[in-house]
């Protein structure tokens, strides 16, 4: 990243610091702000951080879009309006010193009132429905898995293919890489992955698997891996970080979702199924999973 020389690069070791500051927040963050996501995509969106007024502040360089932006300051909010505003001002000064406009991307709704305490600065707030997170209560997500049509798809898959399922280990990089390459990349051109290379995401996720506190499963048929799913947690929310499945295998998606919930979803209150990126196919699929709300990821842009 050019500029912002006083900011430190994000590494696996940053997670301890990140966990301390996010632990002070009242709720889970938007899906791209989970540390696991920040780290996995830290090759197309390069993240650096600095502490301002007891807030963990990030600047990100999106190399796909050619844009540099801030992420919302992470730290205590309750009764901390002045210190939050001070951290925002420090970030604004950092951008100004680089000759750049400043916008805070991926801002959760519960943070918006705190930006309003910069009453001497004019700002605009927007969000894009395509990049809103699908948020389910745990009960609603499980209810969706118990629909008769979903149960029948899952049972048909189990009867026909007799799958074997096991938890992902840190040594499974080649397995997950092959599933991604054969069943995801094989159906696309590299240019279709406009957010970055999914193979690289898998490689980074697996390189830090244990340190990132990741959980997940691999589905195998006669010794061949045909799907995997990985999840991680923040506060009371479980995030589906990455899923790859063999296309055209009826009931596989339903089986994988149920397995992830059975093994790892017992303690969560909410399920974040991330966004649909404007894909009509993903939108239709995610909308059918059960009752949900679309959780906007706001951009707060300062214009004066």
DAFEN-V537288 format. One record per residue. N is the residue number from 1. PSI is psi in whole degrees, -180 to 180 (* if undefined). Layout:
n=N psi=PSI
n=N psi=PSI
This chain:
n=1 psi=128
n=2 psi=138
n=3 psi=-173
n=4 psi=45
n=5 psi=-23
n=6 psi=-6
n=7 psi=142
n=8 psi=146
n=9 psi=144
n=10 psi=129
n=11 psi=178
n=12 psi=-35
n=13 psi=-19
n=14 psi=-19
n=15 psi=-37
n=16 psi=-44
n=17 psi=-45
n=18 psi=-47
n=19 psi=-36
n=20 psi=-44
n=21 psi=-38
n=22 psi=-24
n=23 psi=-18
n=24 psi=-9
n=25 psi=155
n=26 psi=-15
n=27 psi=176
n=28 psi=154
n=29 psi=175
n=30 psi=155
n=31 psi=-40
n=32 psi=-13
n=33 psi=-4
n=34 psi=141
n=35 psi=-38
n=36 psi=-38
n=37 psi=-44
n=38 psi=-43
n=39 psi=-44
n=40 psi=-34
n=41 psi=16
n=42 psi=40
n=43 psi=-23
n=44 psi=-31
n=45 psi=98
n=46 psi=121
n=47 psi=136
n=48 psi=157
n=49 psi=161
n=50 psi=149
n=51 psi=124
n=52 psi=121
n=53 psi=46
n=54 psi=29
n=55 psi=139
n=56 psi=115
n=57 psi=134
n=58 psi=146
n=59 psi=138
n=60 psi=135
n=61 psi=108
n=62 psi=104
n=63 psi=-16
n=64 psi=-39
n=65 psi=-11
n=66 psi=39
n=67 psi=141
n=68 psi=133
n=69 psi=170
n=70 psi=159
n=71 psi=156
n=72 psi=142
n=73 psi=138
n=74 psi=126
n=75 psi=-170
n=76 psi=141
n=77 psi=-40
n=78 psi=115
n=79 psi=15
n=80 psi=34
n=81 psi=-43
n=82 psi=-42
n=83 psi=-35
n=84 psi=-47
n=85 psi=-36
n=86 psi=-40
n=87 psi=-41
n=88 psi=-43
n=89 psi=-39
n=90 psi=-40
n=91 psi=-42
n=92 psi=-41
n=93 psi=-37
n=94 psi=-42
n=95 psi=-41
n=96 psi=-38
n=97 psi=-22
n=98 psi=1
n=99 psi=31
n=100 psi=145
n=101 psi=158
n=102 psi=130
n=103 psi=142
n=104 psi=109
n=105 psi=164
n=106 psi=32
n=107 psi=125
n=108 psi=155
n=109 psi=-34
n=110 psi=-11
n=111 psi=-17
n=112 psi=-43
n=113 psi=-26
n=114 psi=-29
n=115 psi=-27
n=116 psi=-14
n=117 psi=-6
n=118 psi=70
n=119 psi=-7
n=120 psi=2
n=121 psi=132
n=122 psi=135
n=123 psi=160
n=124 psi=145
n=125 psi=132
n=126 psi=166
n=127 psi=162
n=128 psi=122
n=129 psi=-35
n=130 psi=-24
n=131 psi=26
n=132 psi=144
n=133 psi=141
n=134 psi=113
n=135 psi=125
n=136 psi=147
n=137 psi=156
n=138 psi=-43
n=139 psi=-40
n=140 psi=-37
n=141 psi=-43
n=142 psi=-38
n=143 psi=-40
n=144 psi=-36
n=145 psi=-21
n=146 psi=2
n=147 psi=145
n=148 psi=-41
n=149 psi=-39
n=150 psi=-43
n=151 psi=-40
n=152 psi=-40
n=153 psi=-44
n=154 psi=-44
n=155 psi=-39
n=156 psi=-41
n=157 psi=-45
n=158 psi=-42
n=159 psi=-43
n=160 psi=-41
n=161 psi=-10
n=162 psi=65
n=163 psi=156
n=164 psi=135
n=165 psi=141
n=166 psi=159
n=167 psi=146
n=168 psi=137
n=169 psi=161
n=170 psi=-17
n=171 psi=2
n=172 psi=18
n=173 psi=-48
n=174 psi=-34
n=175 psi=-50
n=176 psi=-34
n=177 psi=-43
n=178 psi=-41
n=179 psi=-45
n=180 psi=-46
n=181 psi=-46
n=182 psi=-37
n=183 psi=-8
n=184 psi=-61
n=185 psi=-33
n=186 psi=-18
n=187 psi=7
n=188 psi=161
n=189 psi=151
n=190 psi=-34
n=191 psi=-20
n=192 psi=-26
n=193 psi=76
n=194 psi=-7
n=195 psi=-11
n=196 psi=170
n=197 psi=121
n=198 psi=-29
n=199 psi=-40
n=200 psi=-38
n=201 psi=-47
n=202 psi=-43
n=203 psi=-44
n=204 psi=-42
n=205 psi=-44
n=206 psi=-33
n=207 psi=-29
n=208 psi=19
n=209 psi=-54
n=210 psi=-44
n=211 psi=-29
n=212 psi=-3
n=213 psi=42
n=214 psi=153
n=215 psi=153
n=216 psi=174
n=217 psi=154
n=218 psi=137
n=219 psi=128
n=220 psi=145
n=221 psi=118
n=222 psi=43
n=223 psi=-6
n=224 psi=129
n=225 psi=127
n=226 psi=-3
n=227 psi=156
n=228 psi=157
n=229 psi=140
n=230 psi=143
n=231 psi=161
n=232 psi=174
n=233 psi=149
n=234 psi=128
n=235 psi=-122
n=236 psi=21
n=237 psi=136
n=238 psi=126
n=239 psi=127
n=240 psi=103
n=241 psi=-44
n=242 psi=134
n=243 psi=135
n=244 psi=131
n=245 psi=155
n=246 psi=121
n=247 psi=148
n=248 psi=4
n=249 psi=101
n=250 psi=132
n=251 psi=-7
n=252 psi=-45
n=253 psi=-45
n=254 psi=-40
n=255 psi=-43
n=256 psi=-44
n=257 psi=-44
n=258 psi=-40
n=259 psi=-42
n=260 psi=-41
n=261 psi=-42
n=262 psi=-40
n=263 psi=-34
n=264 psi=-11
n=265 psi=6
n=266 psi=-30
n=267 psi=-6
n=268 psi=158
n=269 psi=-30
n=270 psi=156
n=271 psi=125
n=272 psi=116
n=273 psi=22
n=274 psi=-155
n=275 psi=179
n=276 psi=0
n=277 psi=19
n=278 psi=4
n=279 psi=122
n=280 psi=-36
n=281 psi=-47
n=282 psi=-38
n=283 psi=-43
n=284 psi=-43
n=285 psi=-50
n=286 psi=-34
n=287 psi=-27
n=288 psi=-7
n=289 psi=-24
n=290 psi=-179
n=291 psi=136
n=292 psi=169
n=293 psi=151
n=294 psi=116
n=295 psi=106
n=296 psi=148
n=297 psi=106
n=298 psi=152
n=299 psi=122
n=300 psi=112
n=301 psi=127
n=302 psi=127
n=303 psi=-2
n=304 psi=*
